[in-house]
Amino acid sequence: MSLDISKKSAAEGHVERKGEDTKSDKVVAGVSHVMLTLWALMVLIPLGWTLLSSFKTTTEIFASPFSLPAVWKFDNYISAWNTAGIGTYFFNTVIVVGFALVIVMVLGAMCAYVLARYVFPGSRAIYYLMLAGLTFPIFLAIVPLFFILKNIGLLNTLPGLILVYVSFALPFTVFFLFSFFKALPKEIAEAAQIDGAGEWRTFFQVMLPMAKPGMASVAIFNFLGLWNQYLIPVAINTNPKNYVLSQGIAAFAGQQGYAVDFGSLFAAAIIVVLPVLVMYILFQRQLQGSVSAGTMK
Amino acid sequence: MTQATNEVQPGGGVVATVRRRRKKLTFDKVSFMAVFLGLPLVIYLVFVISPFAQAVYYSMTSWSGFDNNMPFVGFGNYVKLFNDDIFMISVRNSVILVVFLPVITIVLSLVLATLVTIGGSSRGQIKGLKGAGFYRIVSFFPYVIPAVVIGIIWAQIYTPSNGLLNGILTGIGLDGFKDYPWLGDARTAMVASMVVMVWGFVGFYMILFIAAIKGIPAETFEAARIDGAGRFRTALSITIPLIRDNIQTAYVYMGILALDAFVYMSVLNSTGGPENSTLVMSQKLFTTAFSKSQFGLACAMGVVLAVITLGFSALVFLVNRITGGSQDVGE
């Protein structure tokens, strides 16, 4: 429909140059607002409904999807945190993602820097090897990975999980930072070395600080990717004590069919969503900048 | 990617004349290379590349995982797979996902991105819609929610008796949907699952396309407008051709996600759904390996999945190349 409207606006365009918004402008804006609002509602209603349901008792949830809770039950949150173990899982996730993120950022930056700045036999091959790690599905690796960890005794441990997170986040990190380091002017590193800085110092005191914007973007994406990771922990981290949030809440939802406490399930979902959502709203400018940085390469 | 490497190095010609430093292996240099390149590379080789290679070998054995006895069966596993009806159903479902999911997601996010960026006034500067910031922020929400939680929330929405969807449908008078099991009926389970994935990704690609559209110089749009192109024409003839490389990247990513789909499918219907209508390859692989301990067979599935993934990516690149895209991206 917007086709006819806009065509008309183009035809009439030069007739009434001065007016404010033309009628067709208003129609287009109106239609756009309606469609975008519909999508926004599509996003918000399920989330709002989850929030509402997280305060209801199971009986109330069964009674009607829309009713307001008779009493706003914060107990659901307490029972999700304690009984369902979301508290422990939360703690595990913070540890695993925290360590993995720091390690992968340091290793990835170092590797990308060497690949971008030095030409040596095999550097191209290493670059393509990294690219291969990005394209092959993780499912192909999952069975052998299980046995590699078993053989070195790291299966079902948090350090093992951290190590695997680091390895699988590495190709993306290197790939992204490679183009970033490549774009930094060579002269600066050369100037630092003429001033007497060794290779180590040049990297940590000169080049790394210059790569901060790129590092921030990659760190945000790695954080989201690792925080939401599900397959890897389900396969190689099967001890319930070491569960991370995603697998913990999935296990909790899985047993719901029998031990019905839907209020707590909704509360658990809110607990998992809220911290990341709040962080997103606080840092959304930075994050959306990252998306554009990632695509404008 | 290679584009960037070609463009950079302003004043590179000057540097070339600078005298090359002598090559000398100092401790500084050796330790630097060992740690900076060696350490990440060893980790990467051990935990990423070697499992990929091992999987290909295991796929030709009938290994059960409990002992070191790995009878070599050659292509026996692959023959077995192609005669396995349930596995072929999972292949069919994965292919359905990879055909439809990227198209739906990308068309929807392109439309929304276009509305946000050029829905504004046609007078003066080209500008976006009022309140565009709000739509951008809200649309991105699903991307920051863990996929597992998205699955759990939607499983509740689809609940037959007290879910949100049937509540709304019966609320507006469509009583036929009372107690309708969206995920429990083979006719709707797949579509319902696809809706969940589209919901989860549209916002991300919308933001990506908005960023790409904003990267197009305003003069280009102004020129199109002076030539008399309306908004629809501008979107089709200017915007889409100029961001086609972004669309290609998005298409490949979304296809890879569609071929995975493990999280969504296993949370929405843990056993593959009614009549295996939502069983995908990744789920079948996972149960074959970790529930049935048929590790050799599972690895063969992994290889099939990898081949389909690579074939899909190659196809997208090829189609984009043939239809005239990315002339400026020298490989």
Contacts between the chains, C-beta under 8 A, distances in Angstrom:
chain1	res1	chain2	res2	distance
A	2	B	231	6.8
A	2	B	232	5.9
A	3	B	230	7.7
A	3	B	232	4.6
A	5	B	230	7.9
A	6	B	230	3.3
A	6	B	231	4.0
A	6	B	232	4.9
A	6	B	233	7.3
A	7	B	230	4.7
A	7	B	232	7.3
A	7	B	233	7.5
A	8	B	230	7.9
A	9	B	122	5.8
A	9	B	230	6.1
A	9	B	231	7.7
A	10	B	225	7.7
A	10	B	228	5.0
A	10	B	229	6.4
A	10	B	230	4.1
A	10	B	233	7.6
A	11	B	228	7.5
A	13	B	122	7.1
A	13	B	225	7.6
A	13	B	228	7.0
A	19	B	123	7.6
A	20	B	123	6.9
A	21	B	121	5.0
A	21	B	122	7.8
A	21	B	123	6.6
A	22	B	122	6.7
A	22	B	123	7.6
A	24	B	122	7.6
A	25	B	121	5.3
A	25	B	122	5.4
A	25	B	123	7.4
A	28	B	119	6.1
A	28	B	122	8.0
A	28	B	231	6.4
A	29	B	119	5.9
A	29	B	120	7.0
A	29	B	121	7.7
A	29	B	129	6.4
A	29	B	130	7.5
A	32	B	115	4.2
A	32	B	116	7.7
A	32	B	119	3.6
A	32	B	129	5.4
A	33	B	119	7.9
A	33	B	129	6.9
A	33	B	131	7.5
A	35	B	111	7.6
A	35	B	112	7.3
A	35	B	115	6.0
A	36	B	112	6.5
A	36	B	115	5.8
A	36	B	116	6.8
A	36	B	129	7.3
A	36	B	135	4.6
A	39	B	112	6.0
A	39	B	135	7.5
A	39	B	139	6.4
A	39	B	202	7.6
A	40	B	134	7.5
A	40	B	135	5.9
A	40	B	138	4.6
A	40	B	139	6.8
A	42	B	199	7.0
A	43	B	138	5.5
A	43	B	139	6.3
A	43	B	141	5.4
A	43	B	142	6.2
A	43	B	199	7.5
A	43	B	203	7.0
A	44	B	138	6.4
A	44	B	141	7.8
A	45	B	164	7.4
A	46	B	153	5.7
A	46	B	154	7.1
A	46	B	157	5.9
A	46	B	164	6.8
A	46	B	199	7.9
A	47	B	141	6.8
A	47	B	153	7.7
A	49	B	157	7.3
A	49	B	164	5.0
A	50	B	153	5.3
A	50	B	156	7.5
A	53	B	156	7.5
A	61	B	162	6.2
A	62	B	161	7.3
A	62	B	162	5.2
A	63	B	162	7.4
A	64	B	162	6.9
A	64	B	167	7.1
A	65	B	162	5.4
A	65	B	163	6.3
A	65	B	164	5.1
A	65	B	166	7.9
A	65	B	167	3.6
A	66	B	167	6.0
A	66	B	171	7.7
A	107	B	39	6.5
A	107	B	40	4.3
A	107	B	43	7.1
A	108	B	40	7.0
A	110	B	35	7.2
A	110	B	36	4.1
A	110	B	37	7.6
A	110	B	39	7.7
A	110	B	40	6.5
A	111	B	36	6.7
A	111	B	37	6.2
A	111	B	40	4.0
A	111	B	41	7.0
A	113	B	36	6.8
A	114	B	33	7.0
A	114	B	36	4.8
A	114	B	37	4.7
A	115	B	37	7.7
A	126	B	37	7.7
A	126	B	41	6.7
A	129	B	44	7.6
A	129	B	49	6.5
A	130	B	44	7.4
A	132	B	49	7.6
A	132	B	52	7.8
A	133	B	44	7.0
A	133	B	48	4.9
A	133	B	49	6.9
A	135	B	256	7.8
A	135	B	309	7.1
A	135	B	310	6.6
A	135	B	313	6.4
A	136	B	52	5.7
A	136	B	306	5.5
A	136	B	309	7.3
A	136	B	310	7.8
A	137	B	256	7.2
A	137	B	259	6.8
A	137	B	260	6.4
A	137	B	282	7.8
A	137	B	302	7.3
A	137	B	305	5.4
A	137	B	306	5.6
A	137	B	309	5.3
A	138	B	260	7.8
A	139	B	260	7.2
A	139	B	262	7.5
A	139	B	281	7.9
A	139	B	282	5.3
A	139	B	285	5.6
A	139	B	286	7.8
A	139	B	301	7.9
A	139	B	302	5.2
A	139	B	305	5.6
A	139	B	306	8.0
A	140	B	51	7.7
A	140	B	52	5.7
A	140	B	55	4.9
A	140	B	299	7.6
A	140	B	302	3.8
A	140	B	303	6.6
A	140	B	305	6.6
A	140	B	306	4.8
A	141	B	48	6.7
A	141	B	51	3.7
A	141	B	52	5.3
A	141	B	55	6.2
A	141	B	302	7.7
A	142	B	51	7.7
A	142	B	285	7.9
A	142	B	286	7.8
A	142	B	289	7.2
A	142	B	302	7.4
A	143	B	51	7.8
A	143	B	55	6.2
A	143	B	58	6.7
A	143	B	289	5.1
A	143	B	295	5.2
A	143	B	298	5.5
A	143	B	299	5.5
A	143	B	302	7.0
A	144	B	50	7.2
A	144	B	51	3.9
A	144	B	52	7.9
A	144	B	54	3.9
A	144	B	55	5.3
A	144	B	58	6.6
A	144	B	299	7.6
A	145	B	47	6.8
A	145	B	51	4.6
A	146	B	289	7.8
A	146	B	290	8.0
A	147	B	65	7.2
A	148	B	46	7.1
A	148	B	47	6.9
A	148	B	50	7.2
A	148	B	51	6.4
A	163	B	43	7.2
A	163	B	47	6.6
A	164	B	47	5.8
A	166	B	43	6.6
A	167	B	43	5.4
A	167	B	44	5.8
A	167	B	46	7.6
A	167	B	47	3.6
A	167	B	48	5.1
A	168	B	47	7.5
A	168	B	48	6.3
A	170	B	40	6.2
A	170	B	43	7.1
A	170	B	44	5.4
A	170	B	48	7.3
A	171	B	44	7.4
A	171	B	48	7.2
A	174	B	40	7.4
A	175	B	1	7.6
A	179	B	1	6.0
A	179	B	4	4.5
A	179	B	5	6.8
A	182	B	4	6.7
A	182	B	5	5.5
A	182	B	8	6.0
A	183	B	4	6.4
A	183	B	8	4.5
A	185	B	9	7.8
A	185	B	10	7.3
A	186	B	9	7.2
A	186	B	15	5.9
A	187	B	11	7.9
A	187	B	15	6.7
A	190	B	15	7.9
A	190	B	18	7.5
A	193	B	21	7.9
A	198	B	26	8.0
A	198	B	28	4.1
A	198	B	32	7.5
A	199	B	28	5.4
A	199	B	29	5.7
A	199	B	32	3.8
A	200	B	28	6.6
A	200	B	31	7.7
A	200	B	32	5.8
A	203	B	32	7.8
A	203	B	36	7.4
A	224	B	143	7.6
A	224	B	144	6.4
A	227	B	146	6.8
A	228	B	146	4.1
A	228	B	147	5.8
A	228	B	148	7.6
A	230	B	146	7.5
A	230	B	147	6.4
A	230	B	148	5.4
A	230	B	262	7.5
A	230	B	263	4.7
A	231	B	262	5.7
A	231	B	263	7.1
A	231	B	282	8.0
A	231	B	286	7.9
A	234	B	286	7.9
A	235	B	286	7.4
A	235	B	290	6.7
A	245	B	146	7.1
A	246	B	146	5.2
A	246	B	147	7.7
A	246	B	148	4.4
A	246	B	149	7.8
A	247	B	148	7.6
A	249	B	148	6.0
A	249	B	149	6.5
A	249	B	152	6.7
A	250	B	148	5.0
A	250	B	151	8.0
A	250	B	152	7.4
A	250	B	267	6.1
A	253	B	152	4.8
A	253	B	155	7.4
A	253	B	267	7.1
A	254	B	270	6.8
A	262	B	156	7.5
A	265	B	152	7.0
A	265	B	156	7.7
A	266	B	156	7.3
A	269	B	149	5.1
A	269	B	152	5.8
A	269	B	153	5.9
A	272	B	146	6.1
A	272	B	149	5.2
A	273	B	145	5.2
A	273	B	146	7.6
A	273	B	149	5.8
A	276	B	144	4.9
A	276	B	145	7.2
A	276	B	146	7.7
A	277	B	141	6.7
A	277	B	144	5.9
A	277	B	145	7.3
A	279	B	144	7.9
A	280	B	140	7.2
A	280	B	141	7.6
A	280	B	144	4.6
A	281	B	137	7.0
A	284	B	137	5.6
A	284	B	140	7.3
A	287	B	140	7.9
A	288	B	136	6.9
A	288	B	140	7.4
A	288	B	207	5.8
A	288	B	211	7.3
A	291	B	204	7.8
A	291	B	207	5.1
A	291	B	208	5.6
A	291	B	211	5.5
A	292	B	211	3.3
A	292	B	212	7.8
A	292	B	214	7.3
A	292	B	215	7.3
A	294	B	208	7.9
A	295	B	208	5.5
A	295	B	211	5.6
A	295	B	212	5.7
A	295	B	246	5.5
A	295	B	249	7.3
A	296	B	211	7.0
A	296	B	212	7.6
A	296	B	215	5.7
A	297	B	1	6.2
A	297	B	3	7.1
A	297	B	4	5.0
